[in-house]
Amino acid sequence: MIRFLLLCIGLSAALNVMAMEADTSAYQTQRLKINALLAERSAKFGQYDLSLSARTGIFGLQTKNDLRNSNEILRGIILSDNNIFRELKVLMNYKDQEVQQVQSNASSTNKRIEGYMLAIKKLQEQNDELKARTSEVTEKKDTSTYVIIFLSVVILAGGIFIFSRLRK
């Protein structure tokens, strides 16, 4: 029986070490509390097993006190089980809360990503519009440059022509 208790305690300690790495501190504290309750229950069950084999009566029979003692220990085991169930419910609530937190984080992350995608799309459209305007302005600038050069050449040629006429 003692070997069984030591095995249970050893396994619970090993499970605690592995679980500590991934769990939150509140969740881990709750797990430790439940494991302590389970170890206490195992100890009480060992006491119950010993009390069942106790025979203090005449001719090695069980007395009423032996049975009462066994019943009290059994009652303590039941109360311990109720505490374990209560603490397990708290532990499950922590886990449910953790799942809800992950879901809300995922939802808000998706909303932010959608917002970023819309902003990028809007900026790309504005960039395309600006490129189109730039090409239009460049075309107009090129044509106006050609017109200015052409007019300058015409005025210069006209001025040379008039100046040469006036000289004659």
N, C-alpha and C positions, 0 to 999 in steps of 0.2 A: 504494500500500500504506500509506503514511504517512497519507494522507487517511482511509483506512478505519480505521486505528487511532485517529486523532483523533476520528472520528465515533463509534466505539464508546465511547471514554472520555467524550465529551460526552454521549452518550445515557445511559450508566450514571450519570454525575453528575446529570443531570436526573431520572432515575428515583429516585436516592437522595434528592434534595431533596423529591420528592413523597411518598416512602415514609416519610421521617423524621417527618412530622406525625402519622402514625397508629400507628406501631410502638413497641414498648417498646425500652428502651435496649439490652438484651441482644440482642434480635432485630435491631435496627439495626446493632449492632456486628458481628454475624455477617454481615449483608448486605454491609457494607463490606468485610469480609474476603473474601467470595466475589467481590465486584466487583474487588478488588485481584488476586485469583488469576486472574480472567478477563482482566484487562488484561495480566498477566504472560504468560498463555498466548498472547494475541494477539501480544505482542512476540516470543515464541519462535517462533510460526508465521511471523512475518515473517522471522526469522533463518533458519528452515528453507527458506523460499521463496528467499531469497538464496543459501543454500548449495547448493540444487539447480541454480542457474544458474551456480555457480562452476565454472570449468574451468581448472585450473592445469596440466594435463598438456601433453605435446607435441602439437602440431597442434590445440590447443583442446579436448582430450578430458578427461574427468573421471578423476581418479586415485583410488586406493584411499583415500587420506587425505581426498579430497573426499567420497567415499561414507561413510567412517567419521564424518566431521564431521556430515554430514547425518543419519546414523543416531543419533548422540549427541543431536543437537538434537531429533530425533523422539522419542527415549527420554525426554528432558526434558519434552516436550509430554505424553507419556503419563503420566508421574509427576505432572505438574501437573493433568491431568484426574482422576487418582485423588484428589488432594488436594481438588479442586473437588467431586467426588462425596461425599467424606467430610464436607466442610463443608456441603454441601447437605443431607445427612442430619441433621446437627446443627440446621440451620435448620428443617427439616421437624419435628424433634422439638420445637423451640421453638413452632412453630405448633400442633402437636398438643397440647402442654401448655397453650397459650393457649385452645384450643377446650375442653379439659377443664375449665379454670378457669372459663370462661364458663358451661359447663353446670352445674358444681357451684354457682356463684353463683346461677344461675337456679333450681336445685333448692332451695337453702336459702331463697331469696326466696319461692318458692311455698309452702314449708313455713311460713314466718313469716306469710305472708298467710292461709293456712288457719287457723293458730293465732289470728290476730287476728279472723278471721271467726267462729270458734267462741267466742272471748271476747265478741265483740259480741252474738252470738246469746244467750249465757248471760246477759249483762247485760240484754238486752231482755226476756228471760223473767222475770228477777228484778224488773225495773221494772214489768212487767205485774202480777206477784204483789203488789208493794207498792202499786200503784194500786188493785187489788181490795181489799186489806186496808184501805187508807185510806178507800175508799168505804164498806166495812162498818163501820168505826169511826165514820165520820161519821154514818152512818144510826143506829147505836146511840146515839151522842152526841145526835143530834137527838131521838130518842125519849126518851132519859133526861132531856133538858132539858124536853121537853113534860110528862113525868110529874112532874118536880120542880116545875114551874110549876103544874101541875094540883093537886098535893098541897098546895103552898103556898097556893093560892087556897082549897082546901077547908079547910085548917087555919085560915086567916085568917077565912073565912066562919063556920066553926064557933066560932072564938074570939069573933067579933063577936056571933054569935047567943047564945052562953053569957054573954058580958059584958052584953048587953042583957037577958037573962033575969034575971041576978043583980041588976041595977039595979032592976028592977020589983019 
